[in-house]
Amino acid sequence: MKHTVSMNSATSGLFAAMGAVGIGPGDEVIVPPYTMSATAMAPLIYGGIPVFADIEEKTFGLDPAAVRKAVTPRTKAIIAVNLFGHPARLDELLEIAKERHLFLVEDNAQGPLAEDQGRYAGTLGHIGVFSLNYHKHIHTGEGGMCVTQDDDLALRLQLIRNHGENAVGPLETSDLTNLIGFNFRMTEIQAAIGIEQLKSIDEHVGRRERSPRA
């Protein structure tokens, strides 16, 4: 991925993603009902409205057919959740997003190294969010990452992470309207731990795949 933006948690990453894609009061974000609470809460942080679409039985991810039915003129984004180490039907969800000019955000807390159509889960959407908390494959005590190929989204994620202040590089963005920022920064110690654990990512994921209680 072109950009990786560290966060102090995946929850913070989801909140920042909503701000980065421009969610505002009244905007609808399609989310699955089978997920951790932060997924559904994320749109609320910027005044958006979570709209539940059902999951499908093979992946427990969003059912593309249910998503199509849930789209309205007020829909602005979809949050897909990749559960239990495998991806939702991301290629179909991405096609819907392209057709309806929506943003696709992936909650990939449980899907590192999972693949869909030859690409890693968390890298197909406009923003992918990874978790580094104690229960995940790689953990830094607490932490998260947002990845994106989009320069503008990356800059907005960086700004939101740091109170909306331009302390992350040259300010070259055309629209800072209603850019509300927070203290979502990861610490240097957490980053150092995460970098070392990332070197053994195959081992960490493999251990989870082999364990029936993981």
Legacy VTK file of the C-alpha trace (Angstrom):
# vtk DataFile Version 3.0
C-alpha trace
ASCII
DATASET POLYDATA
POINTS 214 float
0.000 0.000 0.000
1.193 3.504 -0.760
0.301 4.949 2.654
0.184 3.444 6.140
-1.004 5.718 8.960
-0.505 4.505 12.525
-3.231 4.935 15.146
-3.522 4.230 18.869
-6.220 1.604 18.175
-8.231 0.115 15.340
-11.291 1.804 16.828
-9.540 5.136 16.390
-8.675 4.063 12.859
-12.337 3.443 12.049
-13.318 6.806 13.523
-10.559 8.561 11.552
-11.594 6.745 8.368
-15.091 8.180 8.659
-13.672 11.677 8.964
-11.242 11.097 6.110
-13.976 10.065 3.648
-16.039 13.086 4.672
-18.905 11.593 6.659
-21.121 14.359 8.044
-24.492 14.824 9.728
-27.160 12.696 8.060
-24.813 10.715 5.833
-25.572 6.989 5.849
-22.903 4.304 6.239
-23.819 0.672 5.590
-22.444 -1.660 8.272
-22.966 -5.321 9.238
-24.894 -6.191 12.417
-22.470 -9.031 13.198
-19.349 -7.175 14.359
-17.725 -5.378 17.265
-19.542 -2.258 18.465
-16.887 0.166 17.178
-17.821 -0.631 13.574
-21.367 0.615 14.066
-20.285 3.517 16.268
-17.774 4.909 13.781
-20.282 6.825 11.598
-21.834 8.403 14.706
-18.582 10.188 15.588
-19.089 12.590 12.666
-22.877 12.690 12.812
-23.423 9.902 10.320
-26.063 7.190 10.540
-25.149 3.485 10.636
-27.488 1.459 8.420
-27.455 -2.284 8.995
-27.379 -4.715 6.079
-27.463 -8.449 6.703
-24.476 -10.800 6.544
-24.172 -13.867 4.336
-23.557 -17.322 5.736
-20.288 -18.308 4.083
-18.048 -15.467 5.291
-20.221 -13.782 7.951
-19.433 -10.577 6.051
-21.818 -8.148 4.429
-24.157 -9.734 1.916
-23.736 -7.756 -1.327
-27.410 -8.285 -2.190
-28.455 -6.819 1.168
-26.089 -3.907 0.649
-27.640 -3.069 -2.712
-31.068 -2.927 -1.081
-29.763 -0.698 1.722
-28.213 1.970 -0.531
-30.128 5.267 -0.626
-29.319 8.729 -1.995
-27.884 9.537 1.453
-25.459 6.607 1.499
-21.830 7.713 1.430
-19.799 4.690 2.537
-19.761 0.980 3.297
-17.823 -0.609 6.139
-17.018 -4.235 5.366
-15.788 -6.437 8.216
-13.462 -9.355 7.482
-14.121 -11.892 10.241
-12.477 -15.086 11.503
-9.435 -14.820 9.261
-11.191 -14.613 5.913
-12.520 -11.725 3.843
-16.053 -10.638 3.090
-17.054 -10.697 -0.578
-14.896 -7.661 -1.165
-14.784 -7.731 -4.949
-18.586 -7.545 -5.101
-18.772 -4.862 -2.417
-16.130 -2.833 -4.233
-18.142 -3.094 -7.445
-21.194 -1.698 -5.644
-19.075 1.111 -4.237
-17.793 1.989 -7.703
-21.262 1.875 -9.261
-22.806 4.125 -6.607
-19.774 6.380 -6.018
-19.355 5.248 -2.411
-16.316 4.749 -0.218
-15.473 1.220 0.912
-13.727 0.967 4.280
-12.463 -2.433 5.440
-12.420 -3.366 9.117
-9.648 -5.945 8.816
-8.889 -6.456 12.505
-9.331 -10.226 12.166
-8.070 -10.750 8.632
-4.329 -10.086 8.268
-2.848 -12.147 5.389
-6.316 -13.223 4.215
-6.684 -12.858 0.444
-9.469 -12.034 -1.985
-8.908 -12.209 -5.734
-5.160 -12.465 -5.141
-4.997 -9.331 -2.991
-4.660 -9.020 0.762
-7.802 -8.247 2.714
-7.605 -4.705 4.002
-6.091 -3.419 0.751
-9.071 -3.587 -1.633
-11.145 -0.763 -0.161
-10.393 2.952 -0.109
-9.153 2.580 3.478
-8.241 -0.599 5.361
-8.084 -0.687 9.157
-5.904 -3.165 11.059
-5.822 -3.875 14.797
-2.757 -4.308 17.004
-4.427 -4.848 20.355
-3.713 -7.658 22.789
-6.077 -10.170 21.200
-4.801 -9.810 17.640
-2.153 -11.622 15.591
0.340 -8.794 16.080
-0.112 -6.735 19.222
1.580 -3.688 20.657
-0.513 -3.637 23.834
-2.898 -1.394 21.923
-2.666 0.077 18.462
-3.948 0.134 14.895
-3.086 0.974 11.306
-4.941 2.552 8.409
-3.767 1.851 4.864
-4.762 3.601 1.654
-3.548 4.244 -1.879
-5.121 7.717 -1.908
-2.887 10.703 -1.147
-5.724 12.951 0.032
-7.227 10.299 2.311
-3.811 9.637 3.809
-3.282 13.317 4.565
-6.699 13.590 6.175
-6.022 10.502 8.281
-2.752 12.041 9.439
-4.434 15.323 10.303
-7.321 13.679 12.164
-4.809 11.594 14.132
-3.168 14.765 15.406
-6.004 17.131 16.449
-6.473 18.262 12.847
-3.195 20.172 13.098
-0.639 20.383 10.341
2.166 18.690 12.229
2.656 15.779 9.865
4.087 17.381 6.734
3.290 20.110 4.204
-0.350 21.047 4.133
-1.595 20.462 0.603
-5.293 19.749 0.788
-8.130 21.568 -0.907
-10.807 20.972 1.716
-10.514 21.008 5.519
-14.211 21.695 6.038
-15.382 20.328 9.374
-12.135 18.406 9.838
-12.383 17.467 13.498
-9.238 15.825 14.832
-8.298 13.855 17.906
-5.257 12.509 19.723
-5.072 9.141 17.984
-1.267 8.945 17.850
0.593 5.698 18.425
3.608 5.906 20.753
7.154 5.222 19.580
7.463 2.237 21.922
4.312 0.657 20.497
5.624 1.235 16.974
8.958 -0.441 17.773
7.191 -3.506 19.208
4.902 -3.734 16.190
7.781 -3.508 13.704
9.556 -6.408 15.382
6.419 -8.564 15.518
5.642 -7.827 11.869
8.854 -9.632 10.929
7.228 -12.863 12.178
3.718 -12.257 10.828
3.513 -15.656 9.108
4.298 -17.422 12.383
1.782 -15.348 14.352
-1.039 -15.917 11.868
-0.141 -19.583 11.474
-0.404 -20.122 15.215
-3.937 -18.704 15.185
-4.923 -20.888 12.253
-3.726 -24.017 14.067
-5.342 -23.187 17.405
-9.048 -24.153 17.839
-9.346 -21.620 20.658
-7.621 -18.670 18.932
LINES 1 215
214 0 1 2 3 4 5 6 7 8 9 10 11 12 13 14 15 16 17 18 19 20 21 22 23 24 25 26 27 28 29 30 31 32 33 34 35 36 37 38 39 40 41 42 43 44 45 46 47 48 49 50 51 52 53 54 55 56 57 58 59 60 61 62 63 64 65 66 67 68 69 70 71 72 73 74 75 76 77 78 79 80 81 82 83 84 85 86 87 88 89 90 91 92 93 94 95 96 97 98 99 100 101 102 103 104 105 106 107 108 109 110 111 112 113 114 115 116 117 118 119 120 121 122 123 124 125 126 127 128 129 130 131 132 133 134 135 136 137 138 139 140 141 142 143 144 145 146 147 148 149 150 151 152 153 154 155 156 157 158 159 160 161 162 163 164 165 166 167 168 169 170 171 172 173 174 175 176 177 178 179 180 181 182 183 184 185 186 187 188 189 190 191 192 193 194 195 196 197 198 199 200 201 202 203 204 205 206 207 208 209 210 211 212 213
